[in-house]
Amino acid sequence: MSDDLLGQMGLKVDTSVEMGQCLVATREFPMGADIFCELPFATFVSDRNEVPPDAAAQQLLTALEGIAAHFQVTPYVLLPLITFAQCNSELLEAITAAFNVPEVDESTPSWQHLRLACTAAAELPSLQAHTPQACFMFLRLLRDNAFVVYPTPYPAMGLFKLAARLNHSCNPNLFFLVHHSTLVLRCLRPLHPNDVLTISYLPDTDLWKPCSTRRATLELRKGFKCVCARCRGADVVRTMKCPGCRMDAAEPQQDDTWHCAECSRTYPSTALPLQAERLMEQCIEACFVDHTTTADPLATLKHCHATLGAKHWLATTLVYLLLVRYVEDNSTLPTPVAMDLACKLADWFHAVLPGASPTAVMLHFASSLLMGYDSDSEFHKTQADRYLQMARPVLRVRSLDPNTE
């Protein structure tokens, strides 16, 4: 895209010491504004239902699924090779020139399995024109740059030239939506001239998690250590009970100490219940995700509040999982308890992750619960409307009360 066209959009390409080449705003953008919409430069099959019906493509699909099973690779990861096999050299050169492939630690089992799978795939008749290294680098390029799009009811991988210039932040000022094949970038908060435009390379659920987890995920998947402002600051999602004043105000610092925002004392990490934190995370994983064990959810939440505190991200995760169960089966919680938890969920996100896309989603979720299950309460109706008003500029949702609009 030309500089003139970018200028008309209120954008420019610049270079940052920390981020390298990046997109920068040249004018004001209000919260909720769509910065730009972009169609994909190229799309690639990622769902078996989208594989062309001709015999050659179906044979390649069968072969790739067999290779994926043999080398323990998720099948959809190899499916873009079906489209790759049909690309001419000019298109592949243009893709290689336009999109970056960062370095990653290829010694990990997942990358080793993928490389072995590419070696086997390159021996197939449809892919013999491509080397194993070319297949491997192409799949890495997709993993690092592609967005999931929906040109049909089934997903595909789309490459977008302009969006590829957007850098990562764990507290991004943009988030993206996909309408069929169109990528829409929207402001999470007001932008000013010279603001660097950022999105999150992580899914929304990872943005609740602590810095160490986010950094480890990015290093594994994207090959870099995140040094965004949020990762360089206090890791507030891990706020715990202060060992001294017992308030939920002890925040971990970059030097591995914990500072209490209430009593102003600083503690070594050995003074905090870090072992209990690890055990609580394992318990949540086992009970709610893997379903390998059972536990009383409310009792688990109370224990989490007592040991880690109500402001810890694991406590909020438990609240969210309890509310999801409540939506699925209203008998799992008394309604007054569920409504109180809905307010706590919304308030935590608004306080800890202001101006974030998961916050807008959770505000809308809490508002829906309050209006859907306790609309007779004036207090909860007021809270529901307040949460909805905060989410509306970003999500552009209408009122949940048909009498108001």
Kinemage of the C-alpha trace (Angstrom):
@kinemage 1
@onewidth
@group {chain A} dominant
@subgroup {mainchain}
@vectorlist {calphas} color= white
{ca met a 1} P 0.000 0.000 0.000
{ca ser a 2} L 1.376 3.433 -0.979
{ca asp a 3} L 2.381 6.066 1.580
{ca asp a 4} L -0.210 8.441 0.096
{ca leu a 5} L -3.024 5.961 0.651
{ca leu a 6} L -1.818 5.252 4.186
{ca gly a 7} L -1.709 8.997 4.821
{ca gln a 8} L -5.327 9.346 3.722
{ca met a 9} L -6.203 6.648 6.273
{ca gly a 10} L -4.443 8.548 9.048
{ca leu a 11} L -1.554 6.078 9.211
{ca lys a 12} L 2.120 5.861 8.334
{ca val a 13} L 4.886 3.275 8.441
{ca asp a 14} L 7.603 4.125 10.951
{ca thr a 15} L 10.509 2.470 12.725
{ca ser a 16} L 10.618 1.932 16.475
{ca val a 17} L 13.736 1.057 18.467
{ca glu a 18} L 11.812 -1.615 20.394
{ca met a 19} L 9.488 -2.896 17.651
{ca gly a 20} L 11.277 -2.290 14.352
{ca gln a 21} L 8.952 -1.437 11.481
{ca cys a 22} L 5.455 -0.566 12.677
{ca leu a 23} L 2.227 1.259 11.826
{ca val a 24} L 1.688 4.611 13.514
{ca ala a 25} L -1.367 6.857 13.784
{ca thr a 26} L -1.040 10.343 12.271
{ca arg a 27} L -4.338 11.701 13.626
{ca glu a 28} L -6.833 11.198 16.434
{ca phe a 29} L -9.032 8.078 16.437
{ca pro a 30} L -11.866 7.717 18.985
{ca met a 31} L -12.443 4.526 20.961
{ca gly a 32} L -14.448 2.075 18.871
{ca ala a 33} L -13.367 3.552 15.524
{ca asp a 34} L -12.480 1.145 12.744
{ca ile a 35} L -8.914 1.967 11.688
{ca phe a 36} L -9.034 -0.025 8.465
{ca cys a 37} L -10.585 -3.018 6.757
{ca glu a 38} L -8.482 -5.345 4.628
{ca leu a 39} L -9.098 -8.240 2.270
{ca pro a 40} L -6.584 -11.101 2.275
{ca phe a 41} L -3.619 -11.082 -0.078
{ca ala a 42} L -3.922 -14.873 -0.222
{ca thr a 43} L -5.939 -17.587 1.535
{ca phe a 44} L -5.090 -21.206 2.240
{ca val a 45} L -7.213 -24.231 3.089
{ca ser a 46} L -7.261 -25.178 6.783
{ca asp a 47} L -10.420 -27.325 6.952
{ca arg a 48} L -10.929 -30.643 5.188
{ca asn a 49} L -14.442 -29.567 4.148
{ca glu a 50} L -12.898 -26.860 1.963
{ca val a 51} L -10.530 -29.132 0.054
{ca pro a 52} L -11.446 -29.145 -3.660
{ca pro a 53} L -13.395 -32.242 -4.701
{ca asp a 54} L -11.041 -33.267 -7.524
{ca ala a 55} L -9.227 -36.570 -7.149
{ca ala a 56} L -5.720 -35.075 -6.842
{ca ala a 57} L -6.676 -32.736 -3.992
{ca gln a 58} L -8.544 -35.493 -2.159
{ca gln a 59} L -5.597 -37.856 -2.504
{ca leu a 60} L -3.287 -35.170 -1.131
{ca leu a 61} L -5.711 -34.594 1.774
{ca thr a 62} L -5.696 -38.292 2.657
{ca ala a 63} L -1.908 -38.458 2.455
{ca leu a 64} L -1.393 -35.333 4.603
{ca glu a 65} L -3.815 -36.570 7.268
{ca gly a 66} L -1.884 -39.835 7.395
{ca ile a 67} L 1.423 -37.964 7.754
{ca ala a 68} L -0.044 -35.763 10.475
{ca ala a 69} L -1.197 -38.790 12.446
{ca his a 70} L 2.176 -40.515 12.059
{ca phe a 71} L 4.235 -37.530 13.219
{ca gln a 72} L 1.757 -36.361 15.899
{ca val a 73} L 0.936 -33.088 14.150
{ca thr a 74} L -2.538 -31.544 14.294
{ca pro a 75} L -4.054 -32.324 10.848
{ca tyr a 76} L -5.234 -28.796 10.035
{ca val a 77} L -1.636 -27.537 10.378
{ca leu a 78} L -0.627 -29.444 7.221
{ca leu a 79} L -3.757 -28.766 5.172
{ca pro a 80} L -2.523 -25.379 3.796
{ca leu a 81} L 0.040 -27.403 1.843
{ca ile a 82} L -2.847 -28.387 -0.457
{ca thr a 83} L -3.170 -24.758 -1.585
{ca phe a 84} L 0.607 -24.299 -1.407
{ca ala a 85} L 1.032 -27.103 -3.968
{ca gln a 86} L -1.067 -25.119 -6.456
{ca cys a 87} L 0.696 -21.739 -5.997
{ca asn a 88} L 2.858 -20.466 -8.831
{ca ser a 89} L 6.391 -19.239 -8.179
{ca glu a 90} L 5.447 -15.558 -8.562
{ca leu a 91} L 2.851 -15.756 -5.784
{ca leu a 92} L 5.202 -17.635 -3.471
{ca glu a 93} L 7.951 -15.070 -4.066
{ca ala a 94} L 5.518 -12.240 -3.318
{ca ile a 95} L 4.415 -13.940 -0.083
{ca thr a 96} L 8.019 -14.518 1.009
{ca ala a 97} L 8.882 -10.873 0.325
{ca ala a 98} L 5.847 -9.445 2.131
{ca phe a 99} L 5.766 -11.529 5.317
{ca asn a 100} L 8.346 -12.099 8.019
{ca val a 101} L 9.289 -15.456 9.535
{ca pro a 102} L 10.902 -14.875 12.962
{ca glu a 103} L 13.403 -17.259 14.467
{ca val a 104} L 12.059 -19.890 16.877
{ca asp a 105} L 13.580 -22.651 18.958
{ca glu a 106} L 13.239 -25.551 16.534
{ca ser a 107} L 14.581 -28.022 19.103
{ca thr a 108} L 11.168 -28.304 20.788
{ca pro a 109} L 9.224 -31.509 20.039
{ca ser a 110} L 6.378 -29.695 18.251
{ca trp a 111} L 8.730 -28.037 15.741
{ca gln a 112} L 10.729 -31.253 15.265
{ca his a 113} L 7.536 -33.182 14.530
{ca leu a 114} L 6.456 -30.516 12.035
{ca arg a 115} L 9.826 -30.611 10.256
{ca leu a 116} L 9.642 -34.413 9.946
{ca ala a 117} L 6.084 -34.135 8.634
{ca cys a 118} L 7.218 -31.608 6.003
{ca thr a 119} L 10.031 -33.916 4.932
{ca ala a 120} L 7.500 -36.693 4.363
{ca ala a 121} L 5.012 -34.329 2.653
{ca ala a 122} L 7.637 -33.100 0.187
{ca glu a 123} L 7.951 -36.659 -1.136
{ca leu a 124} L 4.296 -36.701 -2.231
{ca pro a 125} L 3.785 -36.305 -6.009
{ca ser a 126} L 1.819 -33.045 -5.627
{ca leu a 127} L 4.569 -31.444 -3.533
{ca gln a 128} L 7.721 -32.784 -5.144
{ca ala a 129} L 8.377 -29.376 -6.733
{ca his a 130} L 8.978 -28.011 -3.227
{ca thr a 131} L 11.784 -28.885 -0.832
{ca pro a 132} L 11.063 -30.000 2.749
{ca gln a 133} L 12.585 -26.709 3.926
{ca ala a 134} L 10.243 -24.700 1.650
{ca cys a 135} L 7.206 -26.557 3.036
{ca phe a 136} L 8.409 -26.062 6.611
{ca met a 137} L 9.115 -22.340 6.179
{ca phe a 138} L 5.754 -21.819 4.474
{ca leu a 139} L 3.881 -23.378 7.406
{ca arg a 140} L 5.946 -21.310 9.830
{ca leu a 141} L 5.113 -18.174 7.843
{ca leu a 142} L 1.408 -18.989 8.102
{ca arg a 143} L 1.632 -19.684 11.807
{ca asp a 144} L 3.335 -16.351 12.427
{ca asn a 145} L 1.294 -14.143 10.085
{ca ala a 146} L -2.059 -15.667 9.141
{ca phe a 147} L -5.471 -14.806 10.554
{ca val a 148} L -8.367 -17.259 10.594
{ca val a 149} L -11.009 -16.110 8.087
{ca tyr a 150} L -14.348 -17.523 6.998
{ca pro a 151} L -14.840 -17.143 3.233
{ca thr a 152} L -17.357 -20.003 3.618
{ca pro a 153} L -18.844 -21.567 6.772
{ca tyr a 154} L -15.471 -23.303 7.158
{ca pro a 155} L -12.253 -21.594 8.306
{ca ala a 156} L -9.260 -20.747 6.130
{ca met a 157} L -5.899 -19.059 6.756
{ca gly a 158} L -5.629 -15.522 5.376
{ca leu a 159} L -2.527 -13.393 4.852
{ca phe a 160} L -2.996 -9.616 5.109
{ca lys a 161} L -0.192 -7.294 4.013
{ca leu a 162} L -1.162 -4.244 6.067
{ca ala a 163} L -2.186 -6.132 9.202
{ca ala a 164} L 1.158 -7.965 9.072
{ca arg a 165} L 2.822 -4.650 10.003
{ca leu a 166} L 1.019 -4.568 13.355
{ca asn a 167} L 3.198 -5.353 16.349
{ca his a 168} L 2.231 -7.229 19.489
{ca ser a 169} L 1.392 -5.845 22.917
{ca cys a 170} L -0.121 -7.578 25.937
{ca asn a 171} L -2.104 -4.364 26.368
{ca pro a 172} L -2.908 -3.605 22.705
{ca asn a 173} L -4.743 -0.513 21.511
{ca leu a 174} L -6.478 -2.400 18.666
{ca phe a 175} L -8.351 -5.657 18.294
{ca phe a 176} L -9.455 -7.406 15.150
{ca leu a 177} L -12.743 -8.841 13.963
{ca val a 178} L -13.295 -11.083 10.973
{ca his a 179} L -16.347 -10.688 8.736
{ca his a 180} L -16.146 -13.589 6.279
{ca ser a 181} L -12.801 -12.793 4.596
{ca thr a 182} L -12.535 -9.156 5.682
{ca leu a 183} L -10.272 -8.222 8.587
{ca val a 184} L -11.460 -5.203 10.601
{ca leu a 185} L -9.133 -3.391 13.034
{ca arg a 186} L -10.921 -1.430 15.768
{ca cys a 187} L -9.685 0.927 18.518
{ca leu a 188} L -9.905 -0.317 22.082
{ca arg a 189} L -9.231 3.182 23.380
{ca pro a 190} L -8.602 6.634 21.874
{ca leu a 191} L -5.512 6.921 19.664
{ca his a 192} L -3.358 10.012 19.258
{ca pro a 193} L -0.813 11.068 16.620
{ca asn a 194} L 2.427 9.013 16.820
{ca asp a 195} L 0.779 6.181 18.773
{ca val a 196} L 2.138 2.840 17.570
{ca leu a 197} L -0.722 0.519 16.551
{ca thr a 198} L -0.642 -2.835 18.321
{ca ile a 199} L -2.711 -5.992 18.506
{ca ser a 200} L -2.335 -9.078 20.672
{ca tyr a 201} L -0.765 -12.138 19.073
{ca leu a 202} L -2.274 -14.100 21.976
{ca pro a 203} L -5.893 -15.210 22.318
{ca asp a 204} L -8.005 -13.145 24.718
{ca thr a 205} L -7.942 -15.850 27.407
{ca asp a 206} L -4.127 -15.625 27.586
{ca leu a 207} L -4.286 -11.892 28.313
{ca trp a 208} L -5.724 -12.664 31.781
{ca lys a 209} L -2.651 -14.709 32.606
{ca pro a 210} L 0.573 -13.580 34.281
{ca cys a 211} L 3.580 -12.172 32.471
{ca ser a 212} L 5.671 -15.358 32.740
{ca thr a 213} L 2.938 -17.414 31.052
{ca arg a 214} L 2.370 -14.867 28.292
{ca arg a 215} L 6.081 -14.556 27.594
{ca ala a 216} L 6.585 -18.330 27.507
{ca thr a 217} L 3.702 -18.750 25.050
{ca leu a 218} L 5.022 -16.003 22.764
{ca glu a 219} L 8.568 -17.383 22.837
{ca leu a 220} L 7.295 -20.832 21.933
{ca arg a 221} L 4.847 -19.763 19.212
{ca lys a 222} L 6.390 -16.575 17.856
{ca gly a 223} L 10.041 -16.748 18.799
{ca phe a 224} L 10.401 -13.520 20.808
{ca lys a 225} L 10.396 -12.347 24.413
{ca cys a 226} L 7.718 -9.734 24.959
{ca val a 227} L 9.012 -6.414 26.346
{ca cys a 228} L 5.780 -4.430 26.068
{ca ala a 229} L 4.991 -1.876 28.774
{ca arg a 230} L 2.657 -4.282 30.539
{ca cys a 231} L 5.278 -7.040 30.720
{ca arg a 232} L 7.833 -4.559 32.082
{ca gly a 233} L 5.528 -3.383 34.875
{ca ala a 234} L 4.008 -4.916 38.003
{ca asp a 235} L 2.209 -8.181 37.221
{ca val a 236} L -1.106 -7.022 38.689
{ca val a 237} L -3.095 -10.095 37.590
{ca arg a 238} L -1.124 -12.026 40.246
{ca thr a 239} L -2.081 -9.662 43.082
{ca met a 240} L -2.206 -11.663 46.335
{ca lys a 241} L -2.984 -11.173 49.995
{ca cys a 242} L -0.275 -9.139 51.719
{ca pro a 243} L 1.574 -11.263 54.325
{ca gly a 244} L 1.444 -8.265 56.677
{ca cys a 245} L -1.824 -6.341 56.420
{ca arg a 246} L -3.710 -9.261 54.739
{ca met a 247} L -5.265 -6.940 52.155
{ca asp a 248} L -5.517 -8.105 48.535
{ca ala a 249} L -2.789 -5.679 47.496
{ca ala a 250} L 0.598 -7.461 47.171
{ca glu a 251} L 1.822 -7.074 43.569
{ca pro a 252} L 4.851 -8.880 42.081
{ca gln a 253} L 7.635 -6.600 40.835
{ca gln a 254} L 10.257 -7.068 38.126
{ca asp a 255} L 12.990 -7.703 40.753
{ca asp a 256} L 11.094 -10.752 42.111
{ca thr a 257} L 9.869 -8.894 45.202
{ca trp a 258} L 6.256 -8.196 46.139
{ca his a 259} L 5.077 -4.712 47.072
{ca cys a 260} L 1.849 -4.047 48.963
{ca ala a 261} L -0.115 -1.087 47.627
{ca glu a 262} L -1.942 -0.750 50.953
{ca cys a 263} L 0.734 -0.902 53.663
{ca ser a 264} L 3.689 -0.036 51.344
{ca arg a 265} L 5.790 -2.952 52.607
{ca thr a 266} L 7.985 -4.996 50.291
{ca tyr a 267} L 8.408 -8.760 50.706
{ca pro a 268} L 10.651 -11.425 49.162
{ca ser a 269} L 8.886 -13.981 46.989
{ca thr a 270} L 9.445 -16.607 49.699
{ca ala a 271} L 6.919 -14.764 51.881
{ca leu a 272} L 4.092 -15.390 49.396
{ca pro a 273} L 2.142 -18.667 48.933
{ca leu a 274} L 3.673 -19.508 45.537
{ca gln a 275} L 3.328 -23.265 46.062
{ca ala a 276} L -0.388 -22.804 46.790
{ca glu a 277} L -0.643 -20.736 43.600
{ca arg a 278} L 0.850 -23.563 41.521
{ca leu a 279} L -1.408 -26.158 43.171
{ca met a 280} L -4.502 -24.002 42.603
{ca glu a 281} L -3.695 -23.660 38.890
{ca gln a 282} L -3.257 -27.435 38.613
{ca cys a 283} L -6.544 -27.979 40.475
{ca ile a 284} L -8.466 -25.677 38.113
{ca glu a 285} L -6.930 -27.391 35.093
{ca ala a 286} L -7.825 -30.846 36.423
{ca cys a 287} L -11.368 -29.980 37.539
{ca phe a 288} L -12.628 -27.619 34.848
{ca val a 289} L -10.513 -28.272 31.750
{ca asp a 290} L -9.297 -31.881 31.767
{ca his a 291} L -12.143 -33.133 34.025
{ca thr a 292} L -9.715 -35.663 35.506
{ca thr a 293} L -10.887 -34.958 39.061
{ca thr a 294} L -13.847 -33.405 40.831
{ca ala a 295} L -14.078 -30.690 43.468
{ca asp a 296} L -16.750 -28.446 44.901
{ca pro a 297} L -16.409 -25.320 42.720
{ca leu a 298} L -17.628 -22.872 45.363
{ca ala a 299} L -15.428 -24.437 48.024
{ca thr a 300} L -12.474 -24.181 45.635
{ca leu a 301} L -13.240 -20.494 45.048
{ca lys a 302} L -13.440 -19.805 48.796
{ca his a 303} L -10.111 -21.569 49.303
{ca cys a 304} L -8.590 -19.505 46.496
{ca his a 305} L -9.866 -16.283 48.090
{ca ala a 306} L -8.470 -17.331 51.470
{ca thr a 307} L -4.995 -18.290 50.229
{ca leu a 308} L -4.334 -16.096 47.178
{ca gly a 309} L -6.972 -13.381 47.458
{ca ala a 310} L -9.966 -12.257 45.425
{ca lys a 311} L -7.891 -10.145 43.002
{ca his a 312} L -5.728 -13.021 41.730
{ca trp a 313} L -6.294 -14.104 38.132
{ca leu a 314} L -6.975 -17.695 39.233
{ca ala a 315} L -9.844 -16.489 41.422
{ca thr a 316} L -11.286 -14.636 38.426
{ca thr a 317} L -10.816 -17.704 36.231
{ca leu a 318} L -12.783 -19.751 38.766
{ca val a 319} L -15.549 -17.134 38.821
{ca tyr a 320} L -15.806 -17.218 35.039
{ca leu a 321} L -15.900 -21.035 34.900
{ca leu a 322} L -18.576 -21.120 37.607
{ca leu a 323} L -20.708 -18.664 35.626
{ca val a 324} L -20.295 -20.680 32.431
{ca arg a 325} L -21.581 -23.728 34.317
{ca tyr a 326} L -24.458 -21.649 35.656
{ca val a 327} L -25.492 -20.627 32.133
{ca glu a 328} L -25.419 -24.284 31.091
{ca asp a 329} L -27.298 -25.443 34.208
{ca asn a 330} L -28.949 -22.884 36.516
{ca ser a 331} L -29.062 -25.405 39.361
{ca thr a 332} L -25.279 -25.296 39.833
{ca leu a 333} L -25.437 -22.002 41.761
{ca pro a 334} L -28.089 -20.052 43.653
{ca thr a 335} L -29.077 -17.130 41.414
{ca pro a 336} L -28.125 -14.428 43.982
{ca val a 337} L -24.649 -15.962 44.229
{ca ala a 338} L -24.313 -16.101 40.438
{ca met a 339} L -25.346 -12.450 40.095
{ca asp a 340} L -22.857 -11.386 42.736
{ca leu a 341} L -20.123 -13.319 40.904
{ca ala a 342} L -21.118 -11.686 37.601
{ca cys a 343} L -20.547 -8.254 39.136
{ca lys a 344} L -17.208 -9.349 40.615
{ca leu a 345} L -16.109 -10.681 37.207
{ca ala a 346} L -16.942 -7.437 35.413
{ca asp a 347} L -15.399 -5.267 38.115
{ca trp a 348} L -12.127 -7.253 38.118
{ca phe a 349} L -11.653 -6.940 34.372
{ca his a 350} L -12.555 -3.254 34.362
{ca ala a 351} L -10.068 -2.540 37.177
{ca val a 352} L -7.197 -4.808 36.129
{ca leu a 353} L -7.404 -4.793 32.307
{ca pro a 354} L -9.050 -1.482 31.382
{ca gly a 355} L -9.487 -0.883 27.673
{ca ala a 356} L -8.826 -4.522 26.715
{ca ser a 357} L -10.866 -6.684 24.353
{ca pro a 358} L -11.478 -9.470 26.943
{ca thr a 359} L -12.740 -6.764 29.296
{ca ala a 360} L -15.351 -5.606 26.775
{ca val a 361} L -16.426 -9.217 26.251
{ca met a 362} L -16.686 -9.914 29.991
{ca leu a 363} L -18.599 -6.684 30.626
{ca his a 364} L -21.120 -7.757 28.002
{ca phe a 365} L -21.251 -11.292 29.447
{ca ala a 366} L -21.919 -9.980 32.972
{ca ser a 367} L -24.535 -7.547 31.685
{ca ser a 368} L -26.308 -10.374 29.850
{ca leu a 369} L -26.386 -12.500 33.015
{ca leu a 370} L -27.741 -9.702 35.187
{ca met a 371} L -30.497 -8.812 32.734
{ca gly a 372} L -31.287 -12.397 31.825
{ca tyr a 373} L -31.521 -13.917 35.293
{ca asp a 374} L -32.232 -11.076 37.710
{ca ser a 375} L -33.939 -8.278 35.768
{ca asp a 376} L -36.333 -7.586 38.681
{ca ser a 377} L -33.489 -6.200 40.801
{ca glu a 378} L -33.092 -2.455 40.252
{ca phe a 379} L -29.510 -2.619 41.493
{ca his a 380} L -28.563 -5.337 39.030
{ca lys a 381} L -30.413 -3.603 36.195
{ca thr a 382} L -28.353 -0.496 36.922
{ca gln a 383} L -25.144 -2.537 37.011
{ca ala a 384} L -26.070 -4.331 33.794
{ca asp a 385} L -26.650 -1.031 32.013
{ca arg a 386} L -23.370 0.377 33.326
{ca tyr a 387} L -21.395 -2.628 32.092
{ca leu a 388} L -23.124 -2.518 28.730
{ca gln a 389} L -22.372 1.183 28.288
{ca met a 390} L -18.677 0.475 28.915
{ca ala a 391} L -18.626 -2.386 26.394
{ca arg a 392} L -20.754 -0.710 23.715
{ca pro a 393} L -18.133 1.502 21.973
{ca val a 394} L -15.925 -1.506 21.314
{ca leu a 395} L -18.465 -4.280 20.712
{ca arg a 396} L -21.212 -2.005 19.323
{ca val a 397} L -23.858 -4.030 21.119
{ca arg a 398} L -27.431 -2.858 21.546
{ca ser a 399} L -29.260 -2.618 24.857
{ca leu a 400} L -30.285 -5.904 26.418
{ca asp a 401} L -33.517 -4.313 27.645
{ca pro a 402} L -36.019 -4.097 24.738
{ca asn a 403} L -37.784 -1.220 26.506
{ca thr a 404} L -34.756 1.056 26.299
{ca glu a 405} L -34.242 1.112 22.524
